[in-house]
């Protein structure tokens, strides 16, 4: 069995797609395809990372069993190895089934004119579309619920998440309604922090180079992030707080709150993008320094333990 066939077999056994493996190795999906077809060979550091991901030794990775004999390829009754990452033919993936059910539920609530549709219908419909279009919709659905929670917080309390900065005065006032909305604001902030951490962890793989073009762009992004609260305050003061008459008055109120929510949420999304770029840049810089080090040229393996020696040893 060739090295490419071994990589292909181990990837399928672990339930990884070529894109998933490429993200872990910080390479392109085309590189994984070339490795599996033996069109190219991975570099030494990629082989080490592959062995750690698959949980095998370097000897097993190159197609040799611990006793030195070639390891056979597992076969199914049909002679081919199925990819567990792909659903069986004729069946819908679970995420698409959930998306269809969510859209059907929203349509049913709209037809029956259920009051819950006006409260949760839009965000459920967005989650349904995300389940149908995205491979991993969980994180995006969580961001959708966070946006909706931010809008509802502005609509119900009229203050927003900045109420957390008045925690001491709210607690001293003793008003139950203010304490309730302050608790909701704190829950929103903690959920936003959790989603930021999960987003950075999800997209930390990949490359980002600190160059003469990207560094000024990052600086401009951080400057925009710091300036957005002032911009939001100026826009909020410039807009009239209320327009008399129905239905334009209520519609204007919704649009104004939606704009304020979009500015707050846009600042949060910008922070996520900046953090992802920063983490990727640091990882890429460390990887380039590690590859440029002339001393780490030979790697030996003994009993599953990787030892790094200078060249010539």
Wavefront OBJ file of the C-alpha trace (Angstrom):
o trace
v 0.000 0.000 0.000
v 1.359 3.416 -0.966
v 1.565 6.413 1.320
v -1.367 8.063 -0.453
v -3.560 4.994 -0.037
v -2.687 4.834 3.666
v -3.582 8.500 4.183
v -6.858 7.955 2.331
v -7.714 4.873 4.406
v -6.868 6.484 7.753
v -8.807 9.619 6.870
v -11.921 7.604 6.085
v -11.554 5.525 9.256
v -11.464 8.728 11.339
v -14.512 10.140 9.544
v -12.659 13.165 8.191
v -13.267 14.843 4.875
v -10.431 16.226 2.791
v -11.428 19.755 3.836
v -11.391 18.813 7.546
v -7.931 17.281 7.269
v -6.688 20.252 5.257
v -7.885 22.631 7.987
v -5.992 20.708 10.663
v -2.808 20.636 8.599
v -3.153 24.259 7.421
v -2.908 23.251 3.780
v -5.310 23.354 0.849
v -7.764 20.599 0.039
v -5.981 20.136 -3.299
v -2.812 19.204 -1.405
v -4.668 16.419 0.427
v -6.034 15.168 -2.895
v -2.528 15.105 -4.418
v -1.170 13.211 -1.420
v -3.905 10.588 -1.613
v -3.361 10.072 -5.359
v 0.419 9.903 -4.856
v 0.867 12.947 -7.099
v 3.000 14.519 -4.347
v 4.474 13.575 -0.975
v 3.879 15.461 2.306
v 6.793 17.226 3.939
v 8.370 15.834 7.084
v 6.528 18.122 9.492
v 3.209 17.289 7.786
v 3.933 13.566 8.132
v 4.487 14.038 11.860
v 1.244 15.982 12.190
v -0.604 13.335 10.164
v 0.663 10.571 12.429
v -0.536 12.475 15.492
v -3.970 13.187 13.973
v -4.460 9.551 12.972
v -2.895 8.171 16.158
v -0.396 5.950 14.338
v 3.374 5.740 14.111
v 5.396 6.963 11.162
v 6.070 3.367 10.100
v 2.355 2.611 10.013
v 1.712 5.839 8.129
v 4.078 4.941 5.311
v 2.362 1.572 4.976
v 4.418 -0.747 7.172
v 3.177 -2.705 10.169
v 5.249 -2.682 13.398
v 6.880 -5.988 12.366
v 8.053 -4.488 9.084
v 5.439 -6.101 6.832
v 3.094 -4.086 4.712
v -0.232 -3.408 6.391
v -3.228 -4.684 4.376
v -6.003 -2.377 3.329
v -9.350 -3.063 4.939
v -12.071 -3.852 2.423
v -15.802 -4.125 2.651
v -17.959 -6.763 1.037
v -18.265 -4.632 -2.091
v -14.506 -4.151 -2.326
v -14.540 -0.434 -1.492
v -14.272 1.512 1.727
v -17.276 3.755 2.404
v -16.720 7.296 3.594
v -18.484 7.692 6.957
v -18.439 11.462 6.495
v -20.913 11.105 3.623
v -24.518 9.980 4.135
v -25.787 6.898 2.408
v -27.258 7.430 -1.023
v -30.939 8.276 -1.000
v -30.936 9.713 2.543
v -30.936 13.315 3.681
v -28.256 14.585 6.075
v -29.535 15.332 9.550
v -28.849 19.052 9.226
v -30.975 19.297 6.061
v -33.771 17.346 7.693
v -33.685 19.740 10.660
v -33.710 22.705 8.273
v -36.767 21.409 6.433
v -38.579 20.787 9.724
v -37.779 24.297 10.973
v -39.052 25.927 7.770
v -42.205 23.792 7.827
v -42.790 24.708 11.467
v -42.383 28.420 10.669
v -44.791 28.115 7.750
v -47.328 26.325 9.943
v -47.107 29.044 12.603
v -47.568 31.734 9.941
v -50.623 30.015 8.433
v -52.256 29.439 11.822
v -51.360 33.015 12.867
v -49.781 31.836 16.088
v -48.434 34.657 18.245
v -45.141 32.830 18.702
v -44.392 33.342 14.989
v -43.883 37.067 15.459
v -41.595 36.351 18.394
v -39.464 33.432 17.177
v -40.496 32.941 13.551
v -37.770 35.021 11.834
v -34.838 33.536 13.728
v -36.183 29.985 13.297
v -36.522 30.586 9.563
v -32.929 31.870 9.388
v -31.717 28.783 11.254
v -33.647 26.572 8.829
v -31.975 28.222 5.831
v -28.572 27.891 7.489
v -29.151 24.175 8.096
v -29.948 23.710 4.407
v -27.015 25.722 3.061
v -24.143 25.322 5.549
v -22.142 22.192 6.290
v -21.767 23.121 9.963
v -24.698 25.375 10.825
v -24.491 25.134 14.620
v -22.161 28.091 15.119
v -24.010 30.288 12.615
v -27.371 29.462 14.210
v -25.940 30.477 17.580
v -24.817 33.804 16.091
v -28.328 34.283 14.663
v -29.901 33.745 18.087
v -27.374 36.159 19.591
v -28.335 38.835 17.059
v -32.012 38.260 17.797
v -31.334 38.408 21.548
v -29.485 41.693 21.113
v -32.421 43.129 19.126
v -34.962 41.938 21.696
v -32.857 43.391 24.520
v -32.854 46.796 22.817
v -36.569 46.532 22.086
v -37.687 45.381 25.537
v -35.359 47.327 27.833
v -34.443 50.300 25.644
v -30.883 50.175 26.979
v -29.034 47.143 25.641
v -26.041 45.216 26.871
v -24.350 48.414 28.170
v -26.585 48.021 31.226
v -23.829 45.832 32.703
v -21.763 48.968 33.332
v -24.476 50.159 35.729
v -24.573 46.959 37.766
v -23.746 48.653 41.069
v -26.387 51.369 40.703
v -29.026 48.872 39.522
v -28.407 46.568 42.482
v -28.537 49.481 44.912
v -31.828 50.703 43.439
v -33.585 47.444 44.276
v -36.040 47.605 41.337
v -36.855 44.004 40.292
v -37.434 44.928 36.637
v -34.032 46.635 36.328
v -32.300 43.732 38.047
v -34.014 41.321 35.650
v -32.874 43.213 32.554
v -29.391 43.584 34.002
v -29.277 39.777 34.381
v -30.366 39.388 30.759
v -27.632 41.831 29.682
v -24.989 39.869 31.578
v -26.234 36.609 30.028
v -25.968 38.216 26.596
v -22.394 39.371 27.236
v -21.293 35.966 28.556
v -22.883 34.225 25.562
v -21.134 36.661 23.210
v -17.775 35.883 24.830
v -18.442 32.145 24.514
v -19.315 32.485 20.820
v -16.193 34.570 20.228
v -14.041 31.833 21.761
v -15.790 29.105 19.750
v -15.499 31.118 16.520
v -11.779 31.736 16.998
v -11.280 28.058 17.822
v -13.287 26.967 14.770
v -11.444 29.227 12.296
v -7.996 29.317 13.863
v -6.698 26.887 11.230
v -5.407 28.485 8.066
v -2.729 30.958 7.124
v -2.527 34.717 7.564
v 0.702 36.548 6.831
v 1.702 39.824 8.473
v 2.712 41.886 5.442
v 2.803 45.550 4.503
v -0.762 45.259 3.269
v -2.338 43.132 5.981
v -0.828 44.922 9.004
v -2.321 48.354 8.087
v -5.634 46.611 7.363
v -5.574 45.039 10.833
v -4.741 48.381 12.435
v -7.598 50.027 10.529
v -9.924 47.223 11.648
v -9.044 47.732 15.315
v -9.472 51.497 14.903
v -12.918 50.938 13.384
v -13.775 48.570 16.236
v -12.912 51.257 18.789
v -14.752 53.973 16.839
v -18.005 52.084 16.293
v -19.521 52.925 19.730
v -19.026 56.648 19.096
v -20.479 56.250 15.606
v -23.482 54.374 16.984
v -24.116 57.106 19.562
v -23.971 59.824 16.916
v -26.374 57.950 14.636
v -28.746 57.300 17.531
v -28.763 60.993 18.471
v -29.245 62.112 14.873
v -32.317 59.943 14.347
v -35.637 61.046 15.824
v -36.689 58.766 18.641
v -40.324 58.525 17.601
v -42.574 59.197 14.638
v -46.264 59.695 15.289
v -48.874 57.730 13.410
v -49.528 54.126 12.545
v -48.220 52.006 10.933
v -45.216 54.189 10.077
v -44.443 54.970 13.709
v -44.122 51.332 14.727
v -42.231 50.467 11.542
v -39.779 53.306 12.167
v -39.261 52.113 15.735
v -38.423 48.603 14.501
v -36.035 49.928 11.855
v -34.302 52.220 14.327
v -33.795 49.415 16.831
v -32.631 47.132 14.039
v -30.024 49.702 12.999
v -28.751 50.102 16.557
v -28.617 46.318 16.946
v -26.769 45.947 13.638
v -24.133 48.442 14.786
v -23.613 46.614 18.094
v -23.622 43.220 16.427
v -21.359 44.448 13.623
v -18.815 45.522 16.217
v -18.963 42.054 17.752
v -18.583 40.369 14.336
v -15.664 42.658 13.502
v -14.001 41.659 16.765
v -14.385 37.980 15.833
v -12.788 38.571 12.411
v -9.892 40.535 13.926
v -9.241 37.868 16.559
v -9.282 35.096 13.940
v -6.819 37.020 11.750
v -4.587 37.697 14.746
v -4.544 34.056 15.880
v -3.924 32.822 12.338
v -1.134 35.346 11.881
v 0.616 34.275 15.081
v 0.307 30.576 14.158
v 1.585 31.210 10.636
v 4.511 33.257 11.947
v 5.488 30.505 14.392
v 5.192 27.854 11.691
v 7.424 29.814 9.325
v 10.032 30.288 12.051
v 9.909 26.569 12.829
v 10.363 25.637 9.171
v 13.191 28.133 8.768
v 15.158 26.719 11.738
v 18.188 24.866 10.238
v 18.778 22.696 13.297
v 15.498 20.764 13.226
v 16.209 18.654 10.149
v 16.006 15.111 11.420
v 13.195 13.437 13.284
v 13.413 9.975 14.769
v 10.691 7.885 16.299
v 11.158 5.391 19.112
v 8.185 3.563 20.577
v 5.719 6.247 19.477
v 7.812 9.060 21.039
v 9.037 11.690 18.586
v 12.556 12.965 19.244
v 14.010 15.928 17.348
v 17.758 15.904 16.653
v 20.018 18.420 14.931
v 21.092 17.474 11.413
v 23.956 15.037 11.191
v 23.155 13.052 14.340
l 1 2 3 4 5 6 7 8 9 10 11 12 13 14 15 16 17 18 19 20 21 22 23 24 25 26 27 28 29 30 31 32 33 34 35 36 37 38 39 40 41 42 43 44 45 46 47 48 49 50 51 52 53 54 55 56 57 58 59 60 61 62 63 64 65 66 67 68 69 70 71 72 73 74 75 76 77 78 79 80 81 82 83 84 85 86 87 88 89 90 91 92 93 94 95 96 97 98 99 100 101 102 103 104 105 106 107 108 109 110 111 112 113 114 115 116 117 118 119 120 121 122 123 124 125 126 127 128 129 130 131 132 133 134 135 136 137 138 139 140 141 142 143 144 145 146 147 148 149 150 151 152 153 154 155 156 157 158 159 160 161 162 163 164 165 166 167 168 169 170 171 172 173 174 175 176 177 178 179 180 181 182 183 184 185 186 187 188 189 190 191 192 193 194 195 196 197 198 199 200 201 202 203 204 205 206 207 208 209 210 211 212 213 214 215 216 217 218 219 220 221 222 223 224 225 226 227 228 229 230 231 232 233 234 235 236 237 238 239 240 241 242 243 244 245 246 247 248 249 250 251 252 253 254 255 256 257 258 259 260 261 262 263 264 265 266 267 268 269 270 271 272 273 274 275 276 277 278 279 280 281 282 283 284 285 286 287 288 289 290 291 292 293 294 295 296 297 298 299 300 301 302 303 304 305 306 307 308 309 310 311 312 313
